[in-house]
Amino acid sequence: MARVAVDIWGKSIVAFSGEIQKHLAADSNSRAFNRRDRRDLTERTQRKQMLDLLWLLSVLSG
């Protein structure tokens, strides 16, 4: 019987072989993508907040 591993969240079962390395690499790439995506969202949110603040200041001063 093949030994298997379950990832931390129990989402997938992977047989011990080269597949475990593929699974870990894919998971690592996914986490890296999510970090980039989150950073991009944060930057866009900060830009929008700055533009909103500038607009408010222009309305209050004008």
PQR file of N, CA, C, O and H, with PARSE charges and radii, in Angstrom:
ATOM      1  N   MET A   1       0.856  -1.171   0.000 -0.4000 1.5000
ATOM      2  CA  MET A   1       0.000   0.000   0.000 -0.0000 2.0000
ATOM      3  C   MET A   1       0.903   1.236   0.000  0.5500 1.7000
ATOM      4  O   MET A   1       1.886   1.289   0.740 -0.5500 1.4000
ATOM      5  N   ALA A   2       0.577   2.211  -0.815 -0.4000 1.5000
ATOM      6  CA  ALA A   2       1.373   3.443  -0.892 -0.0000 2.0000
ATOM      7  C   ALA A   2       1.084   4.321   0.318  0.5500 1.7000
ATOM      8  O   ALA A   2      -0.057   4.451   0.759 -0.5500 1.4000
ATOM      9  H   ALA A   2      -0.221   2.169  -1.416  0.4000 1.0000
ATOM     10  N   ARG A   3       2.146   4.916   0.838 -0.4000 1.5000
ATOM     11  CA  ARG A   3       1.940   5.879   1.928 -0.0000 2.0000
ATOM     12  C   ARG A   3       1.491   7.196   1.306  0.5500 1.7000
ATOM     13  O   ARG A   3       1.911   7.542   0.202 -0.5500 1.4000
ATOM     14  H   ARG A   3       3.073   4.810   0.479  0.4000 1.0000
ATOM     15  N   VAL A   4       0.652   7.917   2.003 -0.4000 1.5000
ATOM     16  CA  VAL A   4       0.154   9.190   1.481 -0.0000 2.0000
ATOM     17  C   VAL A   4       0.343  10.297   2.509  0.5500 1.7000
ATOM     18  O   VAL A   4       0.502  10.029   3.700 -0.5500 1.4000
ATOM     19  H   VAL A   4       0.310   7.636   2.900  0.4000 1.0000
ATOM     20  N   ALA A   5       0.323  11.537   2.046 -0.4000 1.5000
ATOM     21  CA  ALA A   5       0.426  12.703   2.934 -0.0000 2.0000
ATOM     22  C   ALA A   5      -0.754  13.624   2.663  0.5500 1.7000
ATOM     23  O   ALA A   5      -1.192  13.776   1.523 -0.5500 1.4000
ATOM     24  H   ALA A   5       0.194  11.755   1.079  0.4000 1.0000
ATOM     25  N   VAL A   6      -1.253  14.226   3.709 -0.4000 1.5000
ATOM     26  CA  VAL A   6      -2.344  15.188   3.574 -0.0000 2.0000
ATOM     27  C   VAL A   6      -1.777  16.552   3.931  0.5500 1.7000
ATOM     28  O   VAL A   6      -1.107  16.703   4.953 -0.5500 1.4000
ATOM     29  H   VAL A   6      -0.897  14.102   4.635  0.4000 1.0000
ATOM     30  N   ASP A   7      -2.046  17.552   3.087 -0.4000 1.5000
ATOM     31  CA  ASP A   7      -1.508  18.876   3.410 -0.0000 2.0000
ATOM     32  C   ASP A   7      -2.189  19.438   4.650  0.5500 1.7000
ATOM     33  O   ASP A   7      -3.157  18.859   5.142 -0.5500 1.4000
ATOM     34  H   ASP A   7      -2.590  17.430   2.257  0.4000 1.0000
ATOM     35  N   ILE A   8      -1.692  20.561   5.158 -0.4000 1.5000
ATOM     36  CA  ILE A   8      -2.141  21.136   6.427 -0.0000 2.0000
ATOM     37  C   ILE A   8      -3.649  21.336   6.463  0.5500 1.7000
ATOM     38  O   ILE A   8      -4.281  21.108   7.495 -0.5500 1.4000
ATOM     39  H   ILE A   8      -0.906  21.032   4.759  0.4000 1.0000
ATOM     40  N   TRP A   9      -4.229  21.761   5.347 -0.4000 1.5000
ATOM     41  CA  TRP A   9      -5.655  22.058   5.322 -0.0000 2.0000
ATOM     42  C   TRP A   9      -6.492  20.835   4.956  0.5500 1.7000
ATOM     43  O   TRP A   9      -7.720  20.911   4.917 -0.5500 1.4000
ATOM     44  H   TRP A   9      -3.716  21.946   4.509  0.4000 1.0000
ATOM     45  N   GLY A  10      -5.838  19.721   4.691 -0.4000 1.5000
ATOM     46  CA  GLY A  10      -6.563  18.509   4.345 -0.0000 2.0000
ATOM     47  C   GLY A  10      -7.238  18.587   2.988  0.5500 1.7000
ATOM     48  O   GLY A  10      -8.203  17.866   2.738 -0.5500 1.4000
ATOM     49  H   GLY A  10      -4.841  19.659   4.722  0.4000 1.0000
ATOM     50  N   LYS A  11      -6.743  19.458   2.101 -0.4000 1.5000
ATOM     51  CA  LYS A  11      -7.388  19.646   0.806 -0.0000 2.0000
ATOM     52  C   LYS A  11      -7.007  18.571  -0.197  0.5500 1.7000
ATOM     53  O   LYS A  11      -7.782  18.261  -1.102 -0.5500 1.4000
ATOM     54  H   LYS A  11      -5.959  20.044   2.304  0.4000 1.0000
ATOM     55  N   SER A  12      -5.826  18.004  -0.044 -0.4000 1.5000
ATOM     56  CA  SER A  12      -5.428  17.029  -1.051 -0.0000 2.0000
ATOM     57  C   SER A  12      -4.593  15.924  -0.433  0.5500 1.7000
ATOM     58  O   SER A  12      -3.953  16.101   0.603 -0.5500 1.4000
ATOM     59  H   SER A  12      -5.197  18.255   0.691  0.4000 1.0000
ATOM     60  N   ILE A  13      -4.619  14.805  -1.085 -0.4000 1.5000
ATOM     61  CA  ILE A  13      -3.823  13.657  -0.657 -0.0000 2.0000
ATOM     62  C   ILE A  13      -2.826  13.377  -1.775  0.5500 1.7000
ATOM     63  O   ILE A  13      -3.201  13.284  -2.944 -0.5500 1.4000
ATOM     64  H   ILE A  13      -5.140  14.662  -1.926  0.4000 1.0000
ATOM     65  N   VAL A  14      -1.567  13.244  -1.413 -0.4000 1.5000
ATOM     66  CA  VAL A  14      -0.514  13.091  -2.404 -0.0000 2.0000
ATOM     67  C   VAL A  14       0.328  11.872  -2.048  0.5500 1.7000
ATOM     68  O   VAL A  14       0.756  11.732  -0.902 -0.5500 1.4000
ATOM     69  H   VAL A  14      -1.262  13.320  -0.463  0.4000 1.0000
ATOM     70  N   ALA A  15       0.570  10.995  -3.008 -0.4000 1.5000
ATOM     71  CA  ALA A  15       1.409   9.824  -2.765 -0.0000 2.0000
ATOM     72  C   ALA A  15       2.857  10.266  -2.601  0.5500 1.7000
ATOM     73  O   ALA A  15       3.309  11.180  -3.289 -0.5500 1.4000
ATOM     74  H   ALA A  15       0.223  11.109  -3.939  0.4000 1.0000
ATOM     75  N   PHE A  16       3.601   9.609  -1.674 -0.4000 1.5000
ATOM     76  CA  PHE A  16       5.016   9.917  -1.514 -0.0000 2.0000
ATOM     77  C   PHE A  16       5.747   9.460  -2.763  0.5500 1.7000
ATOM     78  O   PHE A  16       5.777   8.271  -3.080 -0.5500 1.4000
ATOM     79  H   PHE A  16       3.233   8.866  -1.114  0.4000 1.0000
ATOM     80  N   SER A  17       6.319  10.391  -3.449 -0.4000 1.5000
ATOM     81  CA  SER A  17       7.110  10.151  -4.659 -0.0000 2.0000
ATOM     82  C   SER A  17       7.529  11.523  -5.144  0.5500 1.7000
ATOM     83  O   SER A  17       7.641  12.454  -4.347 -0.5500 1.4000
ATOM     84  H   SER A  17       6.295  11.357  -3.191  0.4000 1.0000
ATOM     85  N   GLY A  18       7.762  11.661  -6.430 -0.4000 1.5000
ATOM     86  CA  GLY A  18       8.069  12.969  -6.987 -0.0000 2.0000
ATOM     87  C   GLY A  18       6.870  13.890  -6.909  0.5500 1.7000
ATOM     88  O   GLY A  18       7.015  15.110  -6.984 -0.5500 1.4000
ATOM     89  H   GLY A  18       7.671  10.904  -7.078  0.4000 1.0000
ATOM     90  N   GLU A  19       5.672  13.309  -6.755 -0.4000 1.5000
ATOM     91  CA  GLU A  19       4.454  14.120  -6.720 -0.0000 2.0000
ATOM     92  C   GLU A  19       4.423  15.048  -5.509  0.5500 1.7000
ATOM     93  O   GLU A  19       3.880  16.150  -5.595 -0.5500 1.4000
ATOM     94  H   GLU A  19       5.555  12.318  -6.694  0.4000 1.0000
ATOM     95  N   ILE A  20       4.995  14.623  -4.386 -0.4000 1.5000
ATOM     96  CA  ILE A  20       4.964  15.475  -3.190 -0.0000 2.0000
ATOM     97  C   ILE A  20       5.762  16.752  -3.439  0.5500 1.7000
ATOM     98  O   ILE A  20       5.354  17.831  -3.007 -0.5500 1.4000
ATOM     99  H   ILE A  20       5.436  13.728  -4.316  0.4000 1.0000
ATOM    100  N   GLN A  21       6.901  16.637  -4.136 -0.4000 1.5000
ATOM    101  CA  GLN A  21       7.679  17.831  -4.443 -0.0000 2.0000
ATOM    102  C   GLN A  21       6.909  18.746  -5.394  0.5500 1.7000
ATOM    103  O   GLN A  21       6.940  19.967  -5.242 -0.5500 1.4000
ATOM    104  H   GLN A  21       7.231  15.761  -4.486  0.4000 1.0000
ATOM    105  N   LYS A  22       6.214  18.156  -6.379 -0.4000 1.5000
ATOM    106  CA  LYS A  22       5.418  18.959  -7.311 -0.0000 2.0000
ATOM    107  C   LYS A  22       4.322  19.697  -6.558  0.5500 1.7000
ATOM    108  O   LYS A  22       4.060  20.872  -6.814 -0.5500 1.4000
ATOM    109  H   LYS A  22       6.188  17.164  -6.502  0.4000 1.0000
ATOM    110  N   HIS A  23       3.684  18.995  -5.625 -0.4000 1.5000
ATOM    111  CA  HIS A  23       2.599  19.590  -4.841 -0.0000 2.0000
ATOM    112  C   HIS A  23       3.130  20.748  -4.002  0.5500 1.7000
ATOM    113  O   HIS A  23       2.519  21.815  -3.961 -0.5500 1.4000
ATOM    114  H   HIS A  23       3.897  18.040  -5.416  0.4000 1.0000
ATOM    115  N   LEU A  24       4.266  20.543  -3.332 -0.4000 1.5000
ATOM    116  CA  LEU A  24       4.837  21.590  -2.491 -0.0000 2.0000
ATOM    117  C   LEU A  24       5.273  22.790  -3.321  0.5500 1.7000
ATOM    118  O   LEU A  24       5.097  23.933  -2.899 -0.5500 1.4000
ATOM    119  H   LEU A  24       4.762  19.676  -3.366  0.4000 1.0000
ATOM    120  N   ALA A  25       5.842  22.539  -4.503 -0.4000 1.5000
ATOM    121  CA  ALA A  25       6.267  23.641  -5.370 -0.0000 2.0000
ATOM    122  C   ALA A  25       5.059  24.433  -5.855  0.5500 1.7000
ATOM    123  O   ALA A  25       5.094  25.663  -5.887 -0.5500 1.4000
ATOM    124  H   ALA A  25       5.985  21.611  -4.846  0.4000 1.0000
ATOM    125  N   ALA A  26       3.994  23.737  -6.231 -0.4000 1.5000
ATOM    126  CA  ALA A  26       2.782  24.420  -6.691 -0.0000 2.0000
ATOM    127  C   ALA A  26       2.178  25.242  -5.562  0.5500 1.7000
ATOM    128  O   ALA A  26       1.725  26.365  -5.785 -0.5500 1.4000
ATOM    129  H   ALA A  26       3.965  22.738  -6.205  0.4000 1.0000
ATOM    130  N   ASP A  27       2.167  24.693  -4.354 -0.4000 1.5000
ATOM    131  CA  ASP A  27       1.625  25.409  -3.200 -0.0000 2.0000
ATOM    132  C   ASP A  27       2.460  26.652  -2.905  0.5500 1.7000
ATOM    133  O   ASP A  27       1.918  27.713  -2.594 -0.5500 1.4000
ATOM    134  H   ASP A  27       2.535  23.780  -4.172  0.4000 1.0000
ATOM    135  N   SER A  28       3.772  26.515  -3.003 -0.4000 1.5000
ATOM    136  CA  SER A  28       4.671  27.644  -2.768 -0.0000 2.0000
ATOM    137  C   SER A  28       4.442  28.734  -3.806  0.5500 1.7000
ATOM    138  O   SER A  28       4.399  29.916  -3.465 -0.5500 1.4000
ATOM    139  H   SER A  28       4.212  25.654  -3.255  0.4000 1.0000
ATOM    140  N   ASN A  29       4.297  28.349  -5.068 -0.4000 1.5000
ATOM    141  CA  ASN A  29       4.027  29.323  -6.129 -0.0000 2.0000
ATOM    142  C   ASN A  29       2.698  30.010  -5.903  0.5500 1.7000
ATOM    143  O   ASN A  29       2.572  31.213  -6.135 -0.5500 1.4000
ATOM    144  H   ASN A  29       4.332  27.389  -5.345  0.4000 1.0000
ATOM    145  N   SER A  30       1.710  29.263  -5.455 -0.4000 1.5000
ATOM    146  CA  SER A  30       0.391  29.832  -5.187 -0.0000 2.0000
ATOM    147  C   SER A  30       0.474  30.862  -4.068  0.5500 1.7000
ATOM    148  O   SER A  30      -0.121  31.935  -4.168 -0.5500 1.4000
ATOM    149  H   SER A  30       1.813  28.286  -5.267  0.4000 1.0000
ATOM    150  N   ARG A  31       1.207  30.545  -3.005 -0.4000 1.5000
ATOM    151  CA  ARG A  31       1.352  31.497  -1.895 -0.0000 2.0000
ATOM    152  C   ARG A  31       2.089  32.749  -2.346  0.5500 1.7000
ATOM    153  O   ARG A  31       1.738  33.856  -1.939 -0.5500 1.4000
ATOM    154  H   ARG A  31       1.691  29.674  -2.924  0.4000 1.0000
ATOM    155  N   ALA A  32       3.117  32.581  -3.191 -0.4000 1.5000
ATOM    156  CA  ALA A  32       3.861  33.744  -3.694 -0.0000 2.0000
ATOM    157  C   ALA A  32       2.943  34.616  -4.540  0.5500 1.7000
ATOM    158  O   ALA A  32       2.979  35.842  -4.433 -0.5500 1.4000
ATOM    159  H   ALA A  32       3.403  31.682  -3.521  0.4000 1.0000
ATOM    160  N   PHE A  33       2.118  33.988  -5.386 -0.4000 1.5000
ATOM    161  CA  PHE A  33       1.175  34.753  -6.204 -0.0000 2.0000
ATOM    162  C   PHE A  33       0.195  35.496  -5.318  0.5500 1.7000
ATOM    163  O   PHE A  33      -0.101  36.665  -5.566 -0.5500 1.4000
ATOM    164  H   PHE A  33       2.089  32.992  -5.473  0.4000 1.0000
ATOM    165  N   ASN A  34      -0.316  34.832  -4.284 -0.4000 1.5000
ATOM    166  CA  ASN A  34      -1.271  35.483  -3.388 -0.0000 2.0000
ATOM    167  C   ASN A  34      -0.646  36.675  -2.674  0.5500 1.7000
ATOM    168  O   ASN A  34      -1.312  37.689  -2.464 -0.5500 1.4000
ATOM    169  H   ASN A  34      -0.076  33.882  -4.083  0.4000 1.0000
ATOM    170  N   ARG A  35       0.635  36.564  -2.297 -0.4000 1.5000
ATOM    171  CA  ARG A  35       1.318  37.701  -1.658 -0.0000 2.0000
ATOM    172  C   ARG A  35       1.421  38.867  -2.626  0.5500 1.7000
ATOM    173  O   ARG A  35       1.172  40.012  -2.248 -0.5500 1.4000
ATOM    174  H   ARG A  35       1.176  35.741  -2.468  0.4000 1.0000
ATOM    175  N   ARG A  36       1.792  38.581  -3.890 -0.4000 1.5000
ATOM    176  CA  ARG A  36       1.890  39.655  -4.891 -0.0000 2.0000
ATOM    177  C   ARG A  36       0.530  40.282  -5.128  0.5500 1.7000
ATOM    178  O   ARG A  36       0.411  41.504  -5.213 -0.5500 1.4000
ATOM    179  H   ARG A  36       1.994  37.651  -4.196  0.4000 1.0000
ATOM    180  N   ASP A  37      -0.495  39.452  -5.234 -0.4000 1.5000
ATOM    181  CA  ASP A  37      -1.849  39.939  -5.475 -0.0000 2.0000
ATOM    182  C   ASP A  37      -2.311  40.814  -4.314  0.5500 1.7000
ATOM    183  O   ASP A  37      -2.904  41.871  -4.528 -0.5500 1.4000
ATOM    184  H   ASP A  37      -0.399  38.459  -5.164  0.4000 1.0000
ATOM    185  N   ARG A  38      -2.042  40.380  -3.100 -0.4000 1.5000
ATOM    186  CA  ARG A  38      -2.424  41.135  -1.907 -0.0000 2.0000
ATOM    187  C   ARG A  38      -1.684  42.471  -1.856  0.5500 1.7000
ATOM    188  O   ARG A  38      -2.268  43.500  -1.517 -0.5500 1.4000
ATOM    189  H   ARG A  38      -1.560  39.521  -2.926  0.4000 1.0000
ATOM    190  N   ARG A  39      -0.385  42.445  -2.199 -0.4000 1.5000
ATOM    191  CA  ARG A  39       0.415  43.675  -2.201 -0.0000 2.0000
ATOM    192  C   ARG A  39      -0.138  44.651  -3.238  0.5500 1.7000
ATOM    193  O   ARG A  39      -0.246  45.847  -2.965 -0.5500 1.4000
ATOM    194  H   ARG A  39       0.089  41.609  -2.475  0.4000 1.0000
ATOM    195  N   ASP A  40      -0.487  44.150  -4.424 -0.4000 1.5000
ATOM    196  CA  ASP A  40      -1.051  44.999  -5.470 -0.0000 2.0000
ATOM    197  C   ASP A  40      -2.364  45.615  -5.007  0.5500 1.7000
ATOM    198  O   ASP A  40      -2.611  46.799  -5.235 -0.5500 1.4000
ATOM    199  H   ASP A  40      -0.399  43.179  -4.645  0.4000 1.0000
ATOM    200  N   LEU A  41      -3.200  44.825  -4.363 -0.4000 1.5000
ATOM    201  CA  LEU A  41      -4.476  45.327  -3.856 -0.0000 2.0000
ATOM    202  C   LEU A  41      -4.243  46.404  -2.799  0.5500 1.7000
ATOM    203  O   LEU A  41      -4.937  47.421  -2.787 -0.5500 1.4000
ATOM    204  H   LEU A  41      -3.000  43.863  -4.177  0.4000 1.0000
ATOM    205  N   THR A  42      -3.278  46.188  -1.921 -0.4000 1.5000
ATOM    206  CA  THR A  42      -2.958  47.172  -0.883 -0.0000 2.0000
ATOM    207  C   THR A  42      -2.480  48.476  -1.513  0.5500 1.7000
ATOM    208  O   THR A  42      -2.890  49.558  -1.093 -0.5500 1.4000
ATOM    209  H   THR A  42      -2.715  45.362  -1.931  0.4000 1.0000
ATOM    210  N   GLU A  43      -1.611  48.374  -2.522 -0.4000 1.5000
ATOM    211  CA  GLU A  43      -1.104  49.577  -3.189 -0.0000 2.0000
ATOM    212  C   GLU A  43      -2.237  50.338  -3.869  0.5500 1.7000
ATOM    213  O   GLU A  43      -2.304  51.564  -3.781 -0.5500 1.4000
ATOM    214  H   GLU A  43      -1.277  47.495  -2.863  0.4000 1.0000
ATOM    215  N   ARG A  44      -3.130  49.612  -4.549 -0.4000 1.5000
ATOM    216  CA  ARG A  44      -4.262  50.273  -5.210 -0.0000 2.0000
ATOM    217  C   ARG A  44      -5.180  50.931  -4.191  0.5500 1.7000
ATOM    218  O   ARG A  44      -5.677  52.033  -4.424 -0.5500 1.4000
ATOM    219  H   ARG A  44      -3.075  48.616  -4.620  0.4000 1.0000
ATOM    220  N   THR A  45      -5.409  50.269  -3.070 -0.4000 1.5000
ATOM    221  CA  THR A  45      -6.260  50.827  -2.017 -0.0000 2.0000
ATOM    222  C   THR A  45      -5.636  52.094  -1.444  0.5500 1.7000
ATOM    223  O   THR A  45      -6.327  53.091  -1.233 -0.5500 1.4000
ATOM    224  H   THR A  45      -5.005  49.374  -2.881  0.4000 1.0000
ATOM    225  N   GLN A  46      -4.335  52.056  -1.195 -0.4000 1.5000
ATOM    226  CA  GLN A  46      -3.652  53.234  -0.660 -0.0000 2.0000
ATOM    227  C   GLN A  46      -3.701  54.391  -1.652  0.5500 1.7000
ATOM    228  O   GLN A  46      -3.908  55.537  -1.256 -0.5500 1.4000
ATOM    229  H   GLN A  46      -3.774  51.247  -1.366  0.4000 1.0000
ATOM    230  N   ARG A  47      -3.510  54.098  -2.945 -0.4000 1.5000
ATOM    231  CA  ARG A  47      -3.593  55.140  -3.975 -0.0000 2.0000
ATOM    232  C   ARG A  47      -4.971  55.774  -3.996  0.5500 1.7000
ATOM    233  O   ARG A  47      -5.102  56.996  -4.068 -0.5500 1.4000
ATOM    234  H   ARG A  47      -3.342  53.166  -3.267  0.4000 1.0000
ATOM    235  N   LYS A  48      -6.006  54.931  -3.933 -0.4000 1.5000
ATOM    236  CA  LYS A  48      -7.377  55.437  -3.950 -0.0000 2.0000
ATOM    237  C   LYS A  48      -7.642  56.298  -2.719  0.5500 1.7000
ATOM    238  O   LYS A  48      -8.263  57.356  -2.827 -0.5500 1.4000
ATOM    239  H   LYS A  48      -5.900  53.939  -3.874  0.4000 1.0000
ATOM    240  N   GLN A  49      -7.185  55.864  -1.566 -0.4000 1.5000
ATOM    241  CA  GLN A  49      -7.382  56.655  -0.351 -0.0000 2.0000
ATOM    242  C   GLN A  49      -6.682  58.006  -0.455  0.5500 1.7000
ATOM    243  O   GLN A  49      -7.222  59.019  -0.011 -0.5500 1.4000
ATOM    244  H   GLN A  49      -6.681  55.005  -1.478  0.4000 1.0000
ATOM    245  N   MET A  50      -5.484  58.029  -1.039 -0.4000 1.5000
ATOM    246  CA  MET A  50      -4.755  59.285  -1.200 -0.0000 2.0000
ATOM    247  C   MET A  50      -5.501  60.212  -2.155  0.5500 1.7000
ATOM    248  O   MET A  50      -5.622  61.407  -1.887 -0.5500 1.4000
ATOM    249  H   MET A  50      -5.045  57.206  -1.400  0.4000 1.0000
ATOM    250  N   LEU A  51      -6.001  59.673  -3.266 -0.4000 1.5000
ATOM    251  CA  LEU A  51      -6.763  60.495  -4.210 -0.0000 2.0000
ATOM    252  C   LEU A  51      -8.044  61.021  -3.569  0.5500 1.7000
ATOM    253  O   LEU A  51      -8.421  62.173  -3.784 -0.5500 1.4000
ATOM    254  H   LEU A  51      -5.902  58.702  -3.483  0.4000 1.0000
ATOM    255  N   ASP A  52      -8.705  60.185  -2.791 -0.4000 1.5000
ATOM    256  CA  ASP A  52      -9.917  60.629  -2.086 -0.0000 2.0000
ATOM    257  C   ASP A  52      -9.592  61.755  -1.110  0.5500 1.7000
ATOM    258  O   ASP A  52     -10.349  62.720  -1.000 -0.5500 1.4000
ATOM    259  H   ASP A  52      -8.399  59.249  -2.616  0.4000 1.0000
ATOM    260  N   LEU A  53      -8.479  61.637  -0.409 -0.4000 1.5000
ATOM    261  CA  LEU A  53      -8.071  62.668   0.541 -0.0000 2.0000
ATOM    262  C   LEU A  53      -7.742  63.972  -0.186  0.5500 1.7000
ATOM    263  O   LEU A  53      -8.143  65.049   0.253 -0.5500 1.4000
ATOM    264  H   LEU A  53      -7.864  60.853  -0.499  0.4000 1.0000
ATOM    265  N   LEU A  54      -7.006  63.872  -1.306 -0.4000 1.5000
ATOM    266  CA  LEU A  54      -6.682  65.066  -2.087 -0.0000 2.0000
ATOM    267  C   LEU A  54      -7.947  65.739  -2.612  0.5500 1.7000
ATOM    268  O   LEU A  54      -8.055  66.965  -2.593 -0.5500 1.4000
ATOM    269  H   LEU A  54      -6.680  62.997  -1.663  0.4000 1.0000
ATOM    270  N   TRP A  55      -8.896  64.943  -3.077 -0.4000 1.5000
ATOM    271  CA  TRP A  55     -10.167  65.490  -3.564 -0.0000 2.0000
ATOM    272  C   TRP A  55     -10.892  66.215  -2.432  0.5500 1.7000
ATOM    273  O   TRP A  55     -11.389  67.325  -2.624 -0.5500 1.4000
ATOM    274  H   TRP A  55      -8.808  63.947  -3.093  0.4000 1.0000
ATOM    275  N   LEU A  56     -10.955  65.597  -1.263 -0.4000 1.5000
ATOM    276  CA  LEU A  56     -11.632  66.203  -0.117 -0.0000 2.0000
ATOM    277  C   LEU A  56     -10.963  67.521   0.276  0.5500 1.7000
ATOM    278  O   LEU A  56     -11.644  68.508   0.556 -0.5500 1.4000
ATOM    279  H   LEU A  56     -10.552  64.695  -1.107  0.4000 1.0000
ATOM    280  N   LEU A  57      -9.633  67.532   0.297 -0.4000 1.5000
ATOM    281  CA  LEU A  57      -8.911  68.766   0.624 -0.0000 2.0000
ATOM    282  C   LEU A  57      -9.189  69.861  -0.403  0.5500 1.7000
ATOM    283  O   LEU A  57      -9.340  71.028  -0.043 -0.5500 1.4000
ATOM    284  H   LEU A  57      -9.080  66.730   0.070  0.4000 1.0000
ATOM    285  N   SER A  58      -9.255  69.485  -1.680 -0.4000 1.5000
ATOM    286  CA  SER A  58      -9.529  70.493  -2.711 -0.0000 2.0000
ATOM    287  C   SER A  58     -10.944  71.042  -2.572  0.5500 1.7000
ATOM    288  O   SER A  58     -11.170  72.232  -2.793 -0.5500 1.4000
ATOM    289  H   SER A  58      -9.132  68.537  -1.973  0.4000 1.0000
ATOM    290  N   VAL A  59     -11.898  70.187  -2.207 -0.4000 1.5000
ATOM    291  CA  VAL A  59     -13.280  70.632  -2.011 -0.0000 2.0000
ATOM    292  C   VAL A  59     -13.362  71.560  -0.805  0.5500 1.7000
ATOM    293  O   VAL A  59     -14.022  72.598  -0.866 -0.5500 1.4000
ATOM    294  H   VAL A  59     -11.714  69.221  -2.028  0.4000 1.0000
ATOM    295  N   LEU A  60     -12.704  71.198   0.281 -0.4000 1.5000
ATOM    296  CA  LEU A  60     -12.758  72.012   1.499 -0.0000 2.0000
ATOM    297  C   LEU A  60     -12.046  73.356   1.333  0.5500 1.7000
ATOM    298  O   LEU A  60     -12.464  74.359   1.910 -0.5500 1.4000
ATOM    299  H   LEU A  60     -12.168  70.355   0.331  0.4000 1.0000
ATOM    300  N   SER A  61     -10.979  73.372   0.549 -0.4000 1.5000
ATOM    301  CA  SER A  61     -10.224  74.621   0.387 -0.0000 2.0000
ATOM    302  C   SER A  61     -10.802  75.511  -0.710  0.5500 1.7000
ATOM    303  O   SER A  61     -10.513  76.707  -0.749 -0.5500 1.4000
ATOM    304  H   SER A  61     -10.639  72.557   0.079  0.4000 1.0000
ATOM    305  N   GLY A  62     -11.599  74.954  -1.585 -0.4000 1.5000
ATOM    306  CA  GLY A  62     -12.111  75.734  -2.727 -0.0000 2.0000
ATOM    307  C   GLY A  62     -13.488  76.126  -2.552  0.5500 1.7000
ATOM    308  O   GLY A  62     -14.058  76.784  -3.422 -0.5500 1.4000
ATOM    309  H   GLY A  62     -11.834  73.983  -1.554  0.4000 1.0000
TER
END
